[in-house]
Amino acid sequence: GSRMIRKRSDHLYHPDNINMEVFEDKVQEYYSLRCVTQVLGPIYDTISQAENVLTNELNSVNDNPVIDHVNQNVFHGGNFHGDYVSLEMDKLKIAITKLSMLSERQLNYLLNNKLNQKFPPFVNLGVLGLNFGMQGVQFTATSTVAENQTLSFPMYVHSIPNNNDNQDIVSMGCNAALLTKKVIDNAFAVLGIQLMTILQAVDYLE
């Protein structure tokens, strides 16, 4: 995963695209900049794994009971149990939450002039005191990331027995999937705010 991310972002790390003066007074750059491939690598791998598992599950026999009309048999098995889906959804939402966390930290770097030493505070292109730049959307980004962190508790270990204890251990796969969808939607919102801020920064440089 890390190799794939680095391959796709090699042009970003070209010396011509990096202003090293910003980091002259630092022994090490910020992790949110220096460790991007190491953070995104596992996220990329988790997304790929989730796709493979869900594709297998969607194409599997998961009815209950399973009817063998040829031999006139009825099988009451457990292929319906959503453990594969539940576990993959939990892993996926944790990975996507980490993606939103990375995005928020990079956003903070752009907005904090003491860190980037390049842009005005909050990339404010207007009049200080009258305009607030991207300050308002940062609140949205941080609160949304905080929500993702809360939603990332795994449903896979949150079983509650029911049905006279016939269903004494359940997958919570549907709940896991719904929470993962919310986490993904939230992450898109955070990434959108980051992209808006990048465009604002580009306008400032031009």
Secondary structure, 3 states (H helix, E strand, C coil): CHHHHHHHCHHHHCHHHCCHHHHCCCCCCCHHHHCHHHHHHHHHHHHHHHHHHHHHHHCCCCCCCEEECCCCEEECCCCCCCHHHHHHHHHHHHHHHHHHHHHHHHHHHHHCHHHHCCCCHHHCCCCECCECCCHHHHHHHHHHHHHHHHHCCCCCCCCCCECCCCECCCCCHHHHHHHHHHHHHHHHHHHHHHHHHHHHHHHHHC
